[in-house]
Structures are given as C-alpha cells and as structure tokens.
Amino acid sequence: QVMLVESGGGLVQPGGSLRLSCAASGIIFRLYTMGWYRQAPGKQRELVAIITRSGTTNYADSVKGRFTISRDNAKNTVYLQMNSLKPEDTAVYYCNADRVGQKPVWGQGTQVTVSS
C-alpha cells in the first residue's frame, strides 16, 4: 500500500523552528522527486520545496534562506527544516511524491501554526 505519513507539525512562536518528517512506504523512494506543499485557510495549495532523486533542491521565494529540504533514502524519509518561522507560514503542510509516468502520492497533511 502506497502511503506518505507526515509528522512534526505543531504550534510555535514567531522566530521559532520546526522539523517536519514524511515517511514513505509502498514506493521505490529513491526514484521519486519529493516535495512539501502547504495550504493556508482560503488559499490554494502552493509549493514550498522539492528535492529530486539526485538531490537537487528548489524553494519558493517566500521560504528561501529559512527552510531546508533533505532526504534520507535509507529511511525512505524526506524532511523539511523550518527556521525563523513567521505567522504567514501557518498552514497545513503536505508531503508529495512524484515520478514521471506514475500517479502523484499525497500525505494527509500536518498543521503548522506560528503564533505568539
């Protein structure tokens, strides 16, 4: 069964940090581009960061310099380290697995709330 399970969300004060994890099962993880997306209330889902199978990364302008995406192929896990968090980072964060010719896979999401 193909599954992505996110964890690590929560409530944090502005300027704080969180580390999200996404554990994959049922896919050949190393062959997939992995991504983090987010959706705030009343807004469309947007790309936060992606990491390709070769380790190339790309970030939304709004998170460059603050967020870092990484992957551990031995653990079938992708991470999102989020530093210097801002209230506008508040959203549900979703993990995504994508591969040409395959149906994209989505996790169930994890809530991140940045508030004092």
Helices and strands as residue ranges (DSSP letters): E 3-7, E 10-12, E 18-25, G 29-31, E 33-39, E 46-51, E 57-59, E 67-72, E 77-82, G 87-89, E 91-98, E 105-106, E 110-114
